[in-house]
Amino acid sequence: MGVTDADRLGALLASHGSILVFTGAGISTASGIPDFRGPSGVWNTRRPIFYQDFMASVEARRGYWQQKLEDNDRFGSAAPNEVHAAIVALEAAGKVAKVVTQNVDGLHRAAGTSQSLLIEIHGTAAEIECQSCGARSAPDEHFRRFADAGVPPDCDCGGHLKAATISFGQQLRHGDLRDAFAAAEQCDLVVSLGSTLSVSPAADIPLTAAARGVPYAIVNRGPTDHDGLAGVVLRVEGDVTEVVPRAVELALS
């Protein structure tokens, strides 16, 4: 049997000790969460509610919470899969510098990725955040109250509550961007998993590492915006769940 993609990726992972792992929606499809830009994803099936509308209109807030309630009913029980577990195994071996994810599903957290290493660049749906005072809380009680009354929830301070995600038109958090780009300036390998790499500025993070001459590996089903760039030393076309767990197993054996 010849050398496989998992063999090649495993060799890269084995030979580097400060890896920046960048993940997108493709790593969560095996957990039952649609790819953001896939045929059944949010991008193609749902009109986005912009942050400015959310803040200005009670009807927009009601529509937002109705969407989130439906998503919670469909995907709230999603569990981490073998890719999330493989990343945790890499961390346990001392090889992970940071995990930067575009995903808001909270599955890296649930799998056991250390909070100190995790940057959820687009926020997380695992918490609710007040848009005035910044207080955070668990979502279940807010969903229950909205389901019962149909009234968008507000904080005790009077501020509007929404998932602690970055909505359309909302600015990314400066501290998260700073930490992610700092990791890109210090890592010795960058690996992108399950992302089309088409959303900026998040997609600029692995490019920052590659621009330093750091080896860059991409695993994704379907084309990405970084295909063919000079810094990409390994481009695997395929399912991350078939490649990544085996590659990590080989790297750590």
C-alpha positions in Angstrom: 0.0 0.0 0.0 1.3 3.5 -0.9 1.7 6.5 1.2 -1.7 8.0 2.0 -2.8 11.5 2.8 -3.1 10.6 6.4 0.5 9.4 6.3 1.7 12.7 4.9 -0.3 14.8 7.4 0.8 12.5 10.2 4.4 13.1 9.3 4.0 16.8 9.4 2.2 16.7 12.7 4.9 14.4 14.2 7.7 16.7 13.1 6.3 20.0 14.6 5.7 21.0 18.1 3.9 24.3 18.0 0.9 23.8 15.7 -1.8 26.4 14.9 -5.0 24.5 14.2 -7.6 26.5 12.2 -11.0 24.9 11.9 -14.2 25.6 9.9 -17.7 24.2 9.6 -16.5 21.1 7.8 -15.3 19.5 11.0 -18.7 19.6 12.5 -20.8 18.1 9.7 -20.2 14.6 11.1 -21.8 15.9 14.4 -25.0 16.7 12.4 -24.4 20.4 12.0 -24.7 21.7 8.4 -21.8 23.3 6.7 -22.4 27.1 6.8 -22.0 27.4 3.0 -23.3 24.0 2.0 -26.7 23.3 0.3 -28.5 23.2 3.7 -26.4 25.7 5.4 -27.4 29.1 6.8 -25.8 31.0 3.9 -28.0 29.4 1.3 -31.3 28.8 3.3 -31.8 31.7 5.6 -31.9 35.5 5.4 -29.4 36.8 7.9 -30.5 39.1 10.6 -28.0 42.0 10.8 -26.7 43.2 14.1 -27.9 46.7 13.5 -31.4 45.5 12.9 -31.2 43.2 16.0 -30.3 46.2 18.2 -32.9 48.6 16.6 -36.0 46.4 16.1 -38.0 44.2 18.5 -39.3 42.3 15.4 -35.7 41.6 14.3 -34.9 40.4 17.8 -38.0 38.1 17.8 -37.0 36.7 14.4 -33.5 36.1 15.7 -34.6 34.3 18.8 -37.0 32.2 16.8 -34.2 31.1 14.5 -32.0 30.3 17.5 -34.8 28.3 19.2 -35.2 26.2 16.0 -31.5 25.7 15.7 -31.3 24.6 19.4 -34.1 22.1 18.8 -32.3 20.7 15.8 -28.6 20.8 16.8 -28.6 21.5 20.6 -27.7 17.9 21.3 -24.8 17.7 18.8 -21.7 16.0 20.3 -18.0 16.4 19.4 -16.8 13.9 16.8 -13.5 12.1 16.2 -11.9 15.2 14.6 -12.5 17.3 17.8 -11.1 14.4 19.8 -8.0 14.2 17.6 -7.3 17.8 18.2 -7.6 17.3 22.0 -5.1 14.4 21.7 -2.6 16.7 19.9 -3.0 19.2 22.7 -2.4 16.5 25.3 0.8 15.6 23.5 2.0 19.2 23.9 1.9 20.0 20.2 -0.9 22.6 20.0 -0.1 26.4 20.1 -3.7 27.5 19.6 -6.9 26.2 18.2 -8.6 29.0 16.2 -12.1 28.1 15.1 -14.7 29.8 12.9 -17.4 27.6 14.4 -19.8 28.8 17.0 -21.1 25.4 18.0 -19.1 25.0 21.1 -17.9 21.5 20.2 -14.2 22.2 20.7 -15.1 23.2 24.3 -17.2 20.1 24.8 -14.5 17.9 23.4 -12.0 19.2 26.0 -9.9 21.7 24.2 -8.4 24.0 26.9 -10.0 27.4 27.1 -6.5 28.9 27.3 -5.7 27.5 23.8 -9.1 28.0 22.2 -10.0 31.1 20.2 -13.6 31.1 19.0 -13.1 33.9 16.5 -16.8 34.2 15.6 -18.0 33.7 19.2 -20.0 30.8 20.7 -23.6 29.8 20.8 -23.0 28.0 24.1 -23.5 31.3 26.0 -25.9 34.2 25.9 -24.4 37.7 26.2 -25.9 41.1 27.2 -25.2 43.6 24.5 -25.0 46.4 27.1 -23.2 45.1 30.2 -21.5 42.1 28.7 -22.9 39.6 31.3 -23.0 36.0 30.1 -25.3 33.2 31.0 -26.4 29.7 30.0 -28.9 29.7 27.1 -31.5 27.1 28.3 -33.6 29.3 30.5 -33.7 32.1 27.9 -34.8 29.6 25.3 -37.5 28.3 27.6 -38.9 31.7 28.4 -38.9 32.7 24.7 -40.7 29.5 23.8 -43.3 30.2 26.4 -43.9 33.9 25.8 -42.5 34.7 22.4 -40.8 37.8 23.9 -37.1 38.5 23.1 -35.2 38.3 26.4 -33.5 41.3 28.0 -30.9 41.5 30.7 -31.6 42.7 34.2 -29.7 45.8 33.2 -32.2 46.4 30.3 -29.8 45.4 27.6 -30.7 43.1 24.8 -29.6 39.5 25.0 -28.3 37.5 22.1 -26.0 34.5 21.6 -22.4 35.3 22.2 -21.7 34.9 18.5 -20.6 37.5 16.0 -23.7 38.4 13.9 -23.6 39.9 10.4 -22.5 43.5 10.7 -21.0 43.0 14.2 -17.3 43.6 14.8 -15.0 40.7 15.7 -13.6 40.9 19.2 -10.2 42.7 19.1 -8.7 40.5 21.8 -9.5 37.3 19.9 -8.0 38.7 16.7 -4.9 39.9 18.5 -4.3 36.5 20.1 -5.0 34.6 16.9 -2.6 36.6 14.8 0.0 36.4 17.6 -0.2 32.6 17.5 0.2 32.8 13.7 3.4 34.7 14.3 4.8 32.1 16.7 3.7 28.7 15.4 5.9 26.3 13.4 3.1 24.6 11.5 -0.4 25.7 10.5 -3.2 23.3 9.6 -6.6 24.3 8.3 -9.4 21.7 8.7 -12.8 21.8 7.1 -12.8 25.5 6.0 -13.3 27.1 2.5 -11.0 29.8 3.8 -13.2 32.4 2.2 -14.2 34.6 5.1 -11.9 37.4 6.1 -10.3 38.4 8.4 -10.4 34.9 9.9 -8.9 33.3 6.8 -6.0 35.7 7.0 -4.8 34.0 10.2 -3.3 30.9 8.6 -1.9 33.1 5.8 0.0 35.1 8.3 1.8 31.9 9.4 2.4 30.8 5.8 3.9 34.2 5.0 6.7 33.5 7.5 7.6 30.4 5.6 5.8 28.1 8.1 4.5 24.9 6.4 0.8 25.1 5.7 -1.5 22.1 5.3 -5.1 22.2 4.3 -7.7 19.4 4.6 -11.1 20.1 3.1 -13.8 18.5 0.9 -14.1 21.0 -2.0 -12.0 23.9 -3.1 -10.7 26.6 -0.8 -9.5 30.1 -1.5 -6.0 29.2 -0.4 -5.5 26.3 -2.9 -2.4 26.6 -4.9 -0.7 29.2 -2.7 3.1 28.8 -2.5 3.1 28.2 1.3 0.7 25.2 1.1 2.9 22.1 1.4 0.0 19.6 1.7 -3.5 19.9 0.2 -5.8 17.0 1.0 -9.1 16.8 -0.8 -11.4 14.8 1.3 -13.4 14.2 4.5 -11.6 15.5 7.6 -13.1 12.7 9.6 -11.4 10.1 7.4 -8.0 11.8 7.4 -7.4 13.8 10.5 -8.0 11.2 13.3 -5.7 8.7 11.5 -3.1 11.3 10.9 -3.0 12.2 14.6 -2.9 8.6 15.6 0.2 8.1 13.3 1.8 11.3 14.6 1.5 10.3 18.2 2.4 6.6 17.8 
